[in-house]
Amino acid sequence: MVKTERVEVIEPTPGNAWMIGAVAWFVPGLGHALQKRWIRAALMGGAVWFSFFIGLQMGGHMFDLSASEGSSTILQVPPMIANIGTGALYIVSWLLGIGFADDPVQAARATYEYGNTFLLIAGLLNYLTMLDAFDIAAGRKP
Amino acid sequence: MRHFLVMCLFAAIASVVFGAMAKDDNRERWLYGLKVFAEFIVIGLALGWLLYFIPW
């Protein structure tokens, strides 16, 4: 009886893929656009941008490490990680102070929680978009 | 009604991304995106009714 051995060859990830991944995180959709995947860039990046702005429009709130009244800093971390997924959108909003204020009037809006959800989802969807762009750049996906 | 529309919007956004990144050809992507959209709506409505009957 002949034994056969399967040898898996693991190819190193090209450095370009890491750069594409970082760009895809920073500007939603740009990772695909740089690889000339225009439709994917428009659909996936567009969904993230749209979700982010509709979330802001609904009066949603983004999270950072500053604990609001009655909550602890550690509880802010998971939603903050989701929010950070939007990359430059989060950073620019943070620098401009848009969407970070603890405003009771804003929190009383009927769409406040919806807005929060859309902002969280925008970040999480952009993580998926980033991984997709990375996989394409690494040659793991057609 | 507005709540339902917002849920539909949410489902549409998520299913566009899921559909775009999954599967191998466009037809399968469309079908998968529609399936994910329908699942979001059906499960959302089911959970809504379930929570309606829970008093706390």
N, CA and C atoms of all chains as a GROMACS GRO file, in nm:
protein
  594
    1MET      N    1   0.084  -0.120   0.000
    1MET     CA    2   0.000   0.000   0.000
    1MET      C    3   0.088   0.126   0.000
    2VAL      N    4   0.052   0.216  -0.087
    2VAL     CA    5   0.133   0.337  -0.100
    2VAL      C    6   0.069   0.451  -0.022
    3LYS      N    7   0.151   0.513   0.060
    3LYS     CA    8   0.099   0.627   0.136
    3LYS      C    9   0.130   0.756   0.061
    4THR      N   10   0.029   0.842   0.052
    4THR     CA   11   0.055   0.971  -0.013
    4THR      C   12   0.048   1.082   0.092
    5GLU      N   13   0.136   1.172   0.078
    5GLU     CA   14   0.138   1.285   0.171
    5GLU      C   15   0.096   1.412   0.098
    6ARG      N   16   0.010   1.486   0.162
    6ARG     CA   17  -0.030   1.615   0.102
    6ARG      C   18   0.054   1.725   0.165
    7VAL      N   19   0.116   1.799   0.082
    7VAL     CA   20   0.198   1.910   0.132
    7VAL      C   21   0.129   2.040   0.094
    8GLU      N   22   0.094   2.116   0.194
    8GLU     CA   23   0.031   2.246   0.166
    8GLU      C   24   0.137   2.354   0.158
    9VAL      N   25   0.132   2.425   0.050
    9VAL     CA   26   0.227   2.536   0.034
    9VAL      C   27   0.155   2.664   0.072
   10ILE      N   28   0.203   2.728   0.176
   10ILE     CA   29   0.141   2.853   0.220
   10ILE      C   30   0.220   2.969   0.162
   11GLU      N   31   0.153   3.039   0.074
   11GLU     CA   32   0.221   3.153   0.012
   11GLU      C   33   0.211   3.274   0.104
   12PRO      N   34   0.317   3.349   0.115
   12PRO     CA   35   0.312   3.469   0.200
   12PRO      C   36   0.217   3.573   0.143
   13THR      N   37   0.152   3.645   0.233
   13THR     CA   38   0.059   3.748   0.189
   13THR      C   39   0.138   3.866   0.132
   14PRO      N   40   0.104   3.908   0.011
   14PRO     CA   41   0.178   4.022  -0.045
   14PRO      C   42   0.159   4.149   0.038
   15GLY      N   43   0.264   4.226   0.047
   15GLY     CA   44   0.259   4.349   0.126
   15GLY      C   45   0.152   4.446   0.077
   16ASN      N   46   0.129   4.440  -0.053
   16ASN     CA   47   0.027   4.525  -0.113
   16ASN      C   48  -0.111   4.502  -0.050
   17ALA      N   49  -0.138   4.375  -0.014
   17ALA     CA   50  -0.269   4.342   0.042
   17ALA      C   51  -0.291   4.411   0.176
   18TRP      N   52  -0.185   4.420   0.256
   18TRP     CA   53  -0.198   4.488   0.386
   18TRP      C   54  -0.228   4.636   0.366
   19MET      N   55  -0.162   4.692   0.265
   19MET     CA   56  -0.186   4.835   0.235
   19MET      C   57  -0.330   4.856   0.188
   20ILE      N   58  -0.376   4.766   0.101
   20ILE     CA   59  -0.514   4.774   0.051
   20ILE      C   60  -0.612   4.761   0.168
   21GLY      N   61  -0.583   4.666   0.261
   21GLY     CA   62  -0.669   4.648   0.378
   21GLY      C   63  -0.677   4.774   0.462
   22ALA      N   64  -0.561   4.837   0.483
   22ALA     CA   65  -0.559   4.959   0.564
   22ALA      C   66  -0.637   5.072   0.496
   23VAL      N   67  -0.617   5.084   0.365
   23VAL     CA   68  -0.689   5.189   0.290
   23VAL      C   69  -0.839   5.162   0.290
   24ALA      N   70  -0.874   5.033   0.277
   24ALA     CA   71  -1.017   4.995   0.276
   24ALA      C   72  -1.082   5.028   0.408
   25TRP      N   73  -1.007   5.012   0.517
   25TRP     CA   74  -1.062   5.049   0.648
   25TRP      C   75  -1.076   5.202   0.658
   26PHE      N   76  -0.972   5.272   0.613
   26PHE     CA   77  -0.969   5.417   0.634
   26PHE      C   78  -1.076   5.489   0.552
   27VAL      N   79  -1.089   5.453   0.427
   27VAL     CA   80  -1.193   5.514   0.342
   27VAL      C   81  -1.280   5.401   0.287
   28PRO      N   82  -1.401   5.385   0.340
   28PRO     CA   83  -1.487   5.275   0.296
   28PRO      C   84  -1.507   5.274   0.144
   29GLY      N   85  -1.476   5.161   0.081
   29GLY     CA   86  -1.494   5.146  -0.063
   29GLY      C   87  -1.368   5.169  -0.143
   30LEU      N   88  -1.271   5.240  -0.086
   30LEU     CA   89  -1.150   5.274  -0.162
   30LEU      C   90  -1.063   5.151  -0.189
   31GLY      N   91  -1.065   5.055  -0.098
   31GLY     CA   92  -0.986   4.933  -0.118
   31GLY      C   93  -1.027   4.858  -0.244
   32HIS      N   94  -1.157   4.852  -0.268
   32HIS     CA   95  -1.206   4.787  -0.391
   32HIS      C   96  -1.181   4.876  -0.512
   33ALA      N   97  -1.200   5.007  -0.494
   33ALA     CA   98  -1.181   5.099  -0.607
   33ALA      C   99  -1.037   5.094  -0.657
   34LEU      N  100  -0.941   5.084  -0.565
   34LEU     CA  101  -0.800   5.077  -0.606
   34LEU      C  102  -0.769   4.951  -0.686
   35GLN      N  103  -0.853   4.848  -0.666
   35GLN     CA  104  -0.834   4.724  -0.741
   35GLN      C  105  -0.928   4.716  -0.861
   36LYS      N  106  -0.987   4.831  -0.892
   36LYS     CA  107  -1.078   4.845  -1.008
   36LYS      C  108  -1.201   4.754  -0.997
   37ARG      N  109  -1.244   4.725  -0.874
   37ARG     CA  110  -1.370   4.653  -0.852
   37ARG      C  111  -1.476   4.760  -0.826
   38TRP      N  112  -1.514   4.825  -0.934
   38TRP     CA  113  -1.598   4.944  -0.920
   38TRP      C  114  -1.735   4.914  -0.861
   39ILE      N  115  -1.796   4.806  -0.907
   39ILE     CA  116  -1.932   4.776  -0.860
   39ILE      C  117  -1.931   4.739  -0.712
   40ARG      N  118  -1.834   4.656  -0.674
   40ARG     CA  119  -1.821   4.621  -0.532
   40ARG      C  120  -1.791   4.745  -0.448
   41ALA      N  121  -1.705   4.830  -0.501
   41ALA     CA  122  -1.671   4.952  -0.428
   41ALA      C  123  -1.796   5.037  -0.406
   42ALA      N  124  -1.876   5.049  -0.512
   42ALA     CA  125  -1.997   5.132  -0.503
   42ALA      C  126  -2.099   5.069  -0.408
   43LEU      N  127  -2.117   4.937  -0.420
   43LEU     CA  128  -2.219   4.872  -0.337
   43LEU      C  129  -2.177   4.865  -0.190
   44MET      N  130  -2.057   4.812  -0.167
   44MET     CA  131  -2.015   4.790  -0.028
   44MET      C  132  -1.974   4.920   0.039
   45GLY      N  133  -1.892   4.999  -0.030
   45GLY     CA  134  -1.854   5.129   0.027
   45GLY      C  135  -1.975   5.220   0.040
   46GLY      N  136  -2.061   5.218  -0.063
   46GLY     CA  137  -2.181   5.302  -0.060
   46GLY      C  138  -2.271   5.266   0.057
   47ALA      N  139  -2.284   5.136   0.084
   47ALA     CA  140  -2.368   5.091   0.196
   47ALA      C  141  -2.313   5.145   0.328
   48VAL      N  142  -2.181   5.143   0.342
   48VAL     CA  143  -2.120   5.191   0.467
   48VAL      C  144  -2.140   5.343   0.482
   49TRP      N  145  -2.111   5.416   0.376
   49TRP     CA  146  -2.127   5.562   0.382
   49TRP      C  147  -2.274   5.598   0.410
   50PHE      N  148  -2.363   5.532   0.337
   50PHE     CA  149  -2.506   5.560   0.353
   50PHE      C  150  -2.552   5.529   0.495
   51SER      N  151  -2.510   5.415   0.546
   51SER     CA  152  -2.549   5.375   0.682
   51SER      C  153  -2.495   5.474   0.784
   52PHE      N  154  -2.372   5.520   0.762
   52PHE     CA  155  -2.312   5.616   0.856
   52PHE      C  156  -2.390   5.747   0.858
   53PHE      N  157  -2.417   5.800   0.739
   53PHE     CA  158  -2.483   5.931   0.736
   53PHE      C  159  -2.630   5.923   0.776
   54ILE      N  160  -2.695   5.815   0.744
   54ILE     CA  161  -2.835   5.800   0.788
   54ILE      C  162  -2.838   5.785   0.940
   55GLY      N  163  -2.736   5.720   0.996
   55GLY     CA  164  -2.726   5.708   1.142
   55GLY      C  165  -2.708   5.844   1.208
   56LEU      N  166  -2.621   5.926   1.150
   56LEU     CA  167  -2.602   6.062   1.204
   56LEU      C  168  -2.730   6.144   1.189
   57GLN      N  169  -2.794   6.129   1.074
   57GLN     CA  170  -2.917   6.203   1.045
   57GLN      C  171  -3.027   6.167   1.145
   58MET      N  172  -3.029   6.042   1.189
   58MET     CA  173  -3.130   5.998   1.286
   58MET      C  174  -3.096   6.040   1.428
   59GLY      N  175  -2.983   6.104   1.444
   59GLY     CA  176  -2.945   6.152   1.577
   59GLY      C  177  -2.868   6.050   1.657
   60GLY      N  178  -2.804   5.956   1.589
   60GLY     CA  179  -2.728   5.852   1.657
   60GLY      C  180  -2.605   5.907   1.728
   61HIS      N  181  -2.553   5.828   1.818
   61HIS     CA  182  -2.441   5.868   1.902
   61HIS      C  183  -2.327   5.770   1.882
   62MET      N  184  -2.207   5.822   1.868
   62MET     CA  185  -2.090   5.735   1.857
   62MET      C  186  -2.018   5.727   1.991
   63PHE      N  187  -1.940   5.625   2.007
   63PHE     CA  188  -1.878   5.597   2.136
   63PHE      C  189  -1.728   5.622   2.131
   64ASP      N  190  -1.677   5.681   2.239
   64ASP     CA  191  -1.533   5.687   2.260
   64ASP      C  192  -1.505   5.645   2.404
   65LEU      N  193  -1.386   5.666   2.451
   65LEU     CA  194  -1.351   5.615   2.584
   65LEU      C  195  -1.396   5.705   2.699
   66SER      N  196  -1.451   5.821   2.666
   66SER     CA  197  -1.498   5.907   2.773
   66SER      C  198  -1.632   5.853   2.825
   67ALA      N  199  -1.632   5.813   2.952
   67ALA     CA  200  -1.753   5.754   3.009
   67ALA      C  201  -1.857   5.862   3.034
   68SER      N  202  -1.979   5.836   2.991
   68SER     CA  203  -2.086   5.930   3.018
   68SER      C  204  -2.140   5.903   3.159
   69GLU      N  205  -2.227   5.989   3.202
   69GLU     CA  206  -2.281   5.977   3.337
   69GLU      C  207  -2.354   5.844   3.355
   70GLY      N  208  -2.318   5.772   3.461
   70GLY     CA  209  -2.388   5.648   3.491
   70GLY      C  210  -2.338   5.527   3.416
   71SER      N  211  -2.228   5.538   3.343
   71SER     CA  212  -2.175   5.422   3.274
   71SER      C  213  -2.023   5.417   3.294
   72SER      N  214  -1.964   5.302   3.270
   72SER     CA  215  -1.820   5.291   3.290
   72SER      C  216  -1.749   5.291   3.155
   73THR      N  217  -1.620   5.318   3.161
   73THR     CA  218  -1.541   5.326   3.039
   73THR      C  219  -1.538   5.192   2.966
   74ILE      N  220  -1.530   5.085   3.044
   74ILE     CA  221  -1.516   4.952   2.984
   74ILE      C  222  -1.637   4.916   2.897
   75LEU      N  223  -1.754   4.967   2.936
   75LEU     CA  224  -1.874   4.938   2.857
   75LEU      C  225  -1.875   5.012   2.724
   76GLN      N  226  -1.792   5.116   2.714
   76GLN     CA  227  -1.787   5.193   2.590
   76GLN      C  228  -1.701   5.124   2.484
   77VAL      N  229  -1.617   5.028   2.529
   77VAL     CA  230  -1.518   4.972   2.437
   77VAL      C  231  -1.580   4.892   2.321
   78PRO      N  232  -1.670   4.794   2.348
   78PRO     CA  233  -1.724   4.717   2.234
   78PRO      C  234  -1.794   4.804   2.128
   79PRO      N  235  -1.885   4.895   2.168
   79PRO     CA  236  -1.944   4.978   2.062
   79PRO      C  237  -1.844   5.072   1.996
   80MET      N  238  -1.741   5.113   2.074
   80MET     CA  239  -1.640   5.200   2.015
   80MET      C  240  -1.563   5.126   1.905
   81ILE      N  241  -1.534   4.997   1.931
   81ILE     CA  242  -1.464   4.917   1.829
   81ILE      C  243  -1.549   4.908   1.702
   82ALA      N  244  -1.680   4.891   1.720
   82ALA     CA  245  -1.769   4.887   1.604
   82ALA      C  246  -1.768   5.021   1.531
   83ASN      N  247  -1.776   5.131   1.606
   83ASN     CA  248  -1.777   5.264   1.544
   83ASN      C  249  -1.647   5.294   1.471
   84ILE      N  250  -1.535   5.251   1.529
   84ILE     CA  251  -1.404   5.279   1.468
   84ILE      C  252  -1.391   5.213   1.331
   85GLY      N  253  -1.472   5.112   1.307
   85GLY     CA  254  -1.470   5.044   1.177
   85GLY      C  255  -1.494   5.137   1.060
   86THR      N  256  -1.556   5.251   1.084
   86THR     CA  257  -1.582   5.343   0.972
   86THR      C  258  -1.459   5.426   0.934
   87GLY      N  259  -1.348   5.406   1.005
   87GLY     CA  260  -1.221   5.468   0.966
   87GLY      C  261  -1.222   5.619   0.973
   88ALA      N  262  -1.195   5.680   0.858
   88ALA     CA  263  -1.183   5.826   0.854
   88ALA      C  264  -1.314   5.895   0.894
   89LEU      N  265  -1.426   5.831   0.865
   89LEU     CA  266  -1.554   5.892   0.902
   89LEU      C  267  -1.563   5.911   1.053
   90TYR      N  268  -1.517   5.810   1.127
   90TYR     CA  269  -1.516   5.818   1.273
   90TYR      C  270  -1.417   5.925   1.319
   91ILE      N  271  -1.297   5.921   1.262
   91ILE     CA  272  -1.191   6.012   1.308
   91ILE      C  273  -1.231   6.157   1.282
   92VAL      N  274  -1.280   6.184   1.162
   92VAL     CA  275  -1.321   6.322   1.128
   92VAL      C  276  -1.435   6.367   1.219
   93SER      N  277  -1.532   6.278   1.242
   93SER     CA  278  -1.644   6.313   1.330
   93SER      C  279  -1.595   6.341   1.471
   94TRP      N  280  -1.498   6.262   1.515
   94TRP     CA  281  -1.443   6.279   1.650
   94TRP      C  282  -1.370   6.412   1.660
   95LEU      N  283  -1.292   6.444   1.556
   95LEU     CA  284  -1.218   6.570   1.557
   95LEU      C  285  -1.313   6.690   1.554
   96LEU      N  286  -1.422   6.675   1.480
   96LEU     CA  287  -1.518   6.786   1.469
   96LEU      C  288  -1.623   6.783   1.579
   97GLY      N  289  -1.622   6.678   1.658
   97GLY     CA  290  -1.719   6.667   1.768
   97GLY      C  291  -1.862   6.641   1.721
   98ILE      N  292  -1.873   6.579   1.604
   98ILE     CA  293  -2.006   6.549   1.550
   98ILE      C  294  -2.046   6.407   1.592
   99GLY      N  295  -2.162   6.396   1.656
   99GLY     CA  296  -2.213   6.264   1.692
   99GLY      C  297  -2.157   6.208   1.822
  100PHE      N  298  -2.083   6.288   1.897
  100PHE     CA  299  -2.025   6.239   2.022
  100PHE      C  300  -2.086   6.305   2.146
  101ALA      N  301  -2.166   6.408   2.124
  101ALA     CA  302  -2.219   6.482   2.239
  101ALA      C  303  -2.323   6.400   2.314
  102ASP      N  304  -2.320   6.407   2.447
  102ASP     CA  305  -2.424   6.343   2.529
  102ASP      C  306  -2.535   6.444   2.551
  103ASP      N  307  -2.621   6.455   2.453
  103ASP     CA  308  -2.726   6.556   2.457
  103ASP      C  309  -2.860   6.489   2.490
  104PRO      N  310  -2.921   6.523   2.603
  104PRO     CA  311  -3.049   6.459   2.640
  104PRO      C  312  -3.160   6.485   2.539
  105VAL      N  313  -3.157   6.600   2.474
  105VAL     CA  314  -3.260   6.630   2.373
  105VAL      C  315  -3.245   6.535   2.254
  106GLN      N  316  -3.121   6.516   2.215
  106GLN     CA  317  -3.094   6.424   2.104
  106GLN      C  318  -3.131   6.280   2.142
  107ALA      N  319  -3.098   6.244   2.266
  107ALA     CA  320  -3.128   6.108   2.313
  107ALA      C  321  -3.278   6.083   2.324
  108ALA      N  322  -3.355   6.190   2.334
  108ALA     CA  323  -3.501   6.174   2.347
  108ALA      C  324  -3.568   6.155   2.212
  109ARG      N  325  -3.494   6.174   2.104
  109ARG     CA  326  -3.553   6.156   1.971
  109ARG      C  327  -3.595   6.010   1.950
  110ALA      N  328  -3.706   5.993   1.879
  110ALA     CA  329  -3.758   5.857   1.856
  110ALA      C  330  -3.660   5.772   1.776
  111THR      N  331  -3.579   5.838   1.695
  111THR     CA  332  -3.488   5.762   1.608
  111THR      C  333  -3.348   5.750   1.666
  112TYR      N  334  -3.330   5.790   1.792
  112TYR     CA  335  -3.195   5.791   1.852
  112TYR      C  336  -3.131   5.651   1.850
  113GLU      N  337  -3.205   5.553   1.898
  113GLU     CA  338  -3.149   5.417   1.904
  113GLU      C  339  -3.128   5.359   1.764
  114TYR      N  340  -3.220   5.393   1.674
  114TYR     CA  341  -3.199   5.349   1.535
  114TYR      C  342  -3.069   5.407   1.481
  115GLY      N  343  -3.049   5.535   1.509
  115GLY     CA  344  -2.926   5.602   1.464
  115GLY      C  345  -2.802   5.534   1.519
  116ASN      N  346  -2.806   5.501   1.649
  116ASN     CA  347  -2.693   5.428   1.709
  116ASN      C  348  -2.666   5.298   1.634
  117THR      N  349  -2.774   5.226   1.607
  117THR     CA  350  -2.760   5.097   1.539
  117THR      C  351  -2.700   5.113   1.400
  118PHE      N  352  -2.747   5.213   1.326
  118PHE     CA  353  -2.693   5.234   1.191
  118PHE      C  354  -2.545   5.272   1.196
  119LEU      N  355  -2.506   5.350   1.297
  119LEU     CA  356  -2.366   5.388   1.309
  119LEU      C  357  -2.280   5.267   1.344
  120LEU      N  358  -2.331   5.183   1.433
  120LEU     CA  359  -2.256   5.061   1.469
  120LEU      C  360  -2.243   4.969   1.348
  121ILE      N  361  -2.353   4.952   1.278
  121ILE     CA  362  -2.354   4.862   1.163
  121ILE      C  363  -2.263   4.913   1.051
  122ALA      N  364  -2.258   5.044   1.035
  122ALA     CA  365  -2.168   5.101   0.933
  122ALA      C  366  -2.025   5.055   0.958
  123GLY      N  367  -1.982   5.063   1.083
  123GLY     CA  368  -1.846   5.020   1.117
  123GLY      C  369  -1.825   4.872   1.098
  124LEU      N  370  -1.922   4.792   1.142
  124LEU     CA  371  -1.906   4.647   1.130
  124LEU      C  372  -1.908   4.602   0.983
  125LEU      N  373  -1.994   4.666   0.904
  125LEU     CA  374  -1.997   4.631   0.762
  125LEU      C  375  -1.866   4.671   0.694
  126ASN      N  376  -1.806   4.781   0.742
  126ASN     CA  377  -1.679   4.821   0.680
  126ASN      C  378  -1.566   4.725   0.717
  127TYR      N  379  -1.574   4.662   0.834
  127TYR     CA  380  -1.475   4.558   0.863
  127TYR      C  381  -1.488   4.443   0.762
  128LEU      N  382  -1.611   4.406   0.730
  128LEU     CA  383  -1.631   4.301   0.629
  128LEU      C  384  -1.578   4.345   0.493
  129THR      N  385  -1.608   4.470   0.458
  129THR     CA  386  -1.562   4.526   0.330
  129THR      C  387  -1.409   4.525   0.324
  130MET      N  388  -1.347   4.562   0.436
  130MET     CA  389  -1.202   4.566   0.443
  130MET      C  390  -1.144   4.424   0.423
  131LEU      N  391  -1.204   4.326   0.488
  131LEU     CA  392  -1.154   4.188   0.474
  131LEU      C  393  -1.172   4.138   0.331
  132ASP      N  394  -1.282   4.176   0.268
  132ASP     CA  395  -1.307   4.136   0.129
  132ASP      C  396  -1.200   4.196   0.038
  133ALA      N  397  -1.172   4.325   0.057
  133ALA     CA  398  -1.069   4.392  -0.024
  133ALA      C  399  -0.933   4.328  -0.001
  134PHE      N  400  -0.904   4.294   0.124
  134PHE     CA  401  -0.777   4.229   0.157
  134PHE      C  402  -0.766   4.094   0.087
  135ASP      N  403  -0.872   4.015   0.093
  135ASP     CA  404  -0.870   3.882   0.030
  135ASP      C  405  -0.850   3.892  -0.121
  136ILE      N  406  -0.913   3.990  -0.183
  136ILE     CA  407  -0.896   4.007  -0.328
  136ILE      C  408  -0.751   4.044  -0.359
  137ALA      N  409  -0.697   4.137  -0.280
  137ALA     CA  410  -0.559   4.180  -0.304
  137ALA      C  411  -0.459   4.067  -0.278
  138ALA      N  412  -0.492   3.979  -0.182
  138ALA     CA  413  -0.402   3.868  -0.151
  138ALA      C  414  -0.418   3.752  -0.248
  139GLY      N  415  -0.513   3.762  -0.340
  139GLY     CA  416  -0.535   3.657  -0.439
  139GLY      C  417  -0.613   3.539  -0.386
  140ARG      N  418  -0.679   3.556  -0.272
  140ARG     CA  419  -0.756   3.446  -0.214
  140ARG      C  420  -0.899   3.445  -0.263
  141LYS      N  421  -0.934   3.546  -0.337
  141LYS     CA  422  -1.071   3.559  -0.386
  141LYS      C  423  -1.065   3.615  -0.527
  142PRO      N  424  -1.148   3.563  -0.616
  142PRO     CA  425  -1.145   3.615  -0.754
  142PRO      C  426  -1.197   3.757  -0.766
  143MET      N  427  -4.546   5.211   1.119
  143MET     CA  428  -4.503   5.188   0.980
  143MET      C  429  -4.361   5.237   0.960
  144ARG      N  430  -4.326   5.350   1.023
  144ARG     CA  431  -4.191   5.403   1.006
  144ARG      C  432  -4.087   5.306   1.061
  145HIS      N  433  -4.122   5.241   1.173
  145HIS     CA  434  -4.029   5.144   1.232
  145HIS      C  435  -4.002   5.030   1.134
  146PHE      N  436  -4.107   4.986   1.068
  146PHE     CA  437  -4.091   4.877   0.971
  146PHE      C  438  -4.003   4.922   0.854
  147LEU      N  439  -4.023   5.044   0.809
  147LEU     CA  440  -3.943   5.094   0.697
  147LEU      C  441  -3.796   5.105   0.736
  148VAL      N  442  -3.771   5.150   0.859
  148VAL     CA  443  -3.632   5.159   0.905
  148VAL      C  444  -3.569   5.020   0.912
  149MET      N  445  -3.649   4.922   0.956
  149MET     CA  446  -3.599   4.784   0.959
  149MET      C  447  -3.569   4.735   0.818
  150CYS      N  448  -3.655   4.770   0.724
  150CYS     CA  449  -3.630   4.731   0.583
  150CYS      C  450  -3.503   4.796   0.530
  151LEU      N  451  -3.482   4.924   0.566
  151LEU     CA  452  -3.362   4.995   0.523
  151LEU      C  453  -3.238   4.928   0.578
  152PHE      N  454  -3.244   4.896   0.706
  152PHE     CA  455  -3.133   4.826   0.771
  152PHE      C  456  -3.104   4.693   0.701
  153ALA      N  457  -3.212   4.616   0.676
  153ALA     CA  458  -3.196   4.485   0.611
  153ALA      C  459  -3.138   4.502   0.471
  154ALA      N  460  -3.182   4.606   0.401
  154ALA     CA  461  -3.132   4.629   0.265
  154ALA      C  462  -2.983   4.659   0.266
  155ILE      N  463  -2.940   4.747   0.356
  155ILE     CA  464  -2.798   4.784   0.362
  155ILE      C  465  -2.712   4.661   0.394
  156ALA      N  466  -2.754   4.586   0.496
  156ALA     CA  467  -2.675   4.469   0.536
  156ALA      C  468  -2.674   4.363   0.426
  157SER      N  469  -2.789   4.342   0.361
  157SER     CA  470  -2.794   4.236   0.260
  157SER      C  471  -2.717   4.274   0.134
  158VAL      N  472  -2.707   4.403   0.104
  158VAL     CA  473  -2.624   4.446  -0.010
  158VAL      C  474  -2.479   4.405   0.014
  159VAL      N  475  -2.429   4.433   0.133
  159VAL     CA  476  -2.288   4.399   0.163
  159VAL      C  477  -2.269   4.248   0.168
  160PHE      N  478  -2.360   4.179   0.235
  160PHE     CA  479  -2.347   4.033   0.244
  160PHE      C  480  -2.354   3.970   0.104
  161GLY      N  481  -2.449   4.018   0.025
  161GLY     CA  482  -2.466   3.964  -0.110
  161GLY      C  483  -2.346   3.992  -0.198
  162ALA      N  484  -2.290   4.113  -0.185
  162ALA     CA  485  -2.178   4.151  -0.272
  162ALA      C  486  -2.052   4.070  -0.242
  163MET      N  487  -2.033   4.034  -0.116
  163MET     CA  488  -1.906   3.967  -0.084
  163MET      C  489  -1.917   3.814  -0.083
  164ALA      N  490  -2.038   3.761  -0.096
  164ALA     CA  491  -2.051   3.615  -0.089
  164ALA      C  492  -2.066   3.556  -0.229
  165LYS      N  493  -2.050   3.426  -0.234
  165LYS     CA  494  -2.076   3.346  -0.355
  165LYS      C  495  -1.982   3.380  -0.471
  166ASP      N  496  -2.004   3.308  -0.584
  166ASP     CA  497  -1.907   3.318  -0.694
  166ASP      C  498  -1.958   3.389  -0.818
  167ASP      N  499  -2.087   3.379  -0.846
  167ASP     CA  500  -2.136   3.449  -0.965
  167ASP      C  501  -2.252   3.542  -0.927
  168ASN      N  502  -2.284   3.628  -1.023
  168ASN     CA  503  -2.381   3.734  -0.992
  168ASN      C  504  -2.519   3.682  -0.956
  169ARG      N  505  -2.560   3.575  -1.025
  169ARG     CA  506  -2.694   3.521  -0.996
  169ARG      C  507  -2.700   3.470  -0.852
  170GLU      N  508  -2.596   3.398  -0.810
  170GLU     CA  509  -2.593   3.347  -0.672
  170GLU      C  510  -2.586   3.462  -0.572
  171ARG      N  511  -2.516   3.567  -0.609
  171ARG     CA  512  -2.506   3.682  -0.518
  171ARG      C  513  -2.642   3.748  -0.499
  172TRP      N  514  -2.714   3.764  -0.612
  172TRP     CA  515  -2.849   3.823  -0.604
  172TRP      C  516  -2.938   3.739  -0.513
  173LEU      N  517  -2.936   3.607  -0.539
  173LEU     CA  518  -3.022   3.516  -0.461
  173LEU      C  519  -2.984   3.520  -0.313
  174TYR      N  520  -2.856   3.521  -0.286
  174TYR     CA  521  -2.810   3.523  -0.146
  174TYR      C  522  -2.849   3.655  -0.079
  175GLY      N  523  -2.831   3.765  -0.153
  175GLY     CA  524  -2.869   3.896  -0.097
  175GLY      C  525  -3.018   3.903  -0.066
  176LEU      N  526  -3.100   3.853  -0.158
  176LEU     CA  527  -3.245   3.852  -0.136
  176LEU      C  528  -3.282   3.761  -0.019
  177LYS      N  529  -3.212   3.648  -0.009
  177LYS     CA  530  -3.239   3.554   0.101
  177LYS      C  531  -3.204   3.620   0.236
  178VAL      N  532  -3.091   3.686   0.241
  178VAL     CA  533  -3.050   3.753   0.366
  178VAL      C  534  -3.150   3.863   0.401
  179PHE      N  535  -3.193   3.939   0.299
  179PHE     CA  536  -3.291   4.046   0.322
  179PHE      C  537  -3.420   3.987   0.380
  180ALA      N  538  -3.468   3.880   0.317
  180ALA     CA  539  -3.593   3.817   0.364
  180ALA      C  540  -3.577   3.764   0.506
  181GLU      N  541  -3.461   3.707   0.534
  181GLU     CA  542  -3.437   3.653   0.669
  181GLU      C  543  -3.439   3.763   0.774
  182PHE      N  544  -3.375   3.875   0.742
  182PHE     CA  545  -3.377   3.988   0.836
  182PHE      C  546  -3.521   4.031   0.866
  183ILE      N  547  -3.601   4.043   0.761
  183ILE     CA  548  -3.738   4.092   0.778
  183ILE      C  549  -3.822   3.990   0.856
  184VAL      N  550  -3.816   3.865   0.813
  184VAL     CA  551  -3.899   3.762   0.878
  184VAL      C  552  -3.860   3.744   1.024
  185ILE      N  553  -3.730   3.735   1.050
  185ILE     CA  554  -3.685   3.716   1.190
  185ILE      C  555  -3.717   3.840   1.273
  186GLY      N  556  -3.702   3.958   1.213
  186GLY     CA  557  -3.735   4.082   1.284
  186GLY      C  558  -3.882   4.086   1.323
  187LEU      N  559  -3.969   4.050   1.228
  187LEU     CA  560  -4.113   4.049   1.257
  187LEU      C  561  -4.147   3.943   1.362
  188ALA      N  562  -4.084   3.826   1.348
  188ALA     CA  563  -4.111   3.717   1.445
  188ALA      C  564  -4.069   3.759   1.585
  189LEU      N  565  -3.950   3.820   1.596
  189LEU     CA  566  -3.905   3.865   1.728
  189LEU      C  567  -3.995   3.976   1.782
  190GLY      N  568  -4.040   4.063   1.692
  190GLY     CA  569  -4.130   4.171   1.733
  190GLY      C  570  -4.258   4.116   1.795
  191TRP      N  571  -4.317   4.015   1.729
  191TRP     CA  572  -4.439   3.955   1.782
  191TRP      C  573  -4.412   3.878   1.911
  192LEU      N  574  -4.299   3.812   1.917
  192LEU     CA  575  -4.263   3.738   2.038
  192LEU      C  576  -4.252   3.835   2.157
  193LEU      N  577  -4.184   3.945   2.135
  193LEU     CA  578  -4.166   4.041   2.244
  193LEU      C  579  -4.298   4.109   2.281
  194TYR      N  580  -4.389   4.119   2.184
  194TYR     CA  581  -4.522   4.180   2.211
  194TYR      C  582  -4.595   4.105   2.320
  195PHE      N  583  -4.578   3.972   2.322
  195PHE     CA  584  -4.652   3.890   2.419
  195PHE      C  585  -4.578   3.876   2.552
  196ILE      N  586  -4.457   3.926   2.557
  196ILE     CA  587  -4.382   3.919   2.684
  196ILE      C  588  -4.404   4.051   2.758
  197PRO      N  589  -4.461   4.048   2.876
  197PRO     CA  590  -4.504   4.171   2.941
  197PRO      C  591  -4.392   4.253   3.004
  198TRP      N  592  -4.272   4.200   3.020
  198TRP     CA  593  -4.167   4.278   3.085
  198TRP      C  594  -4.052   4.306   2.990
   0.00000   0.00000   0.00000
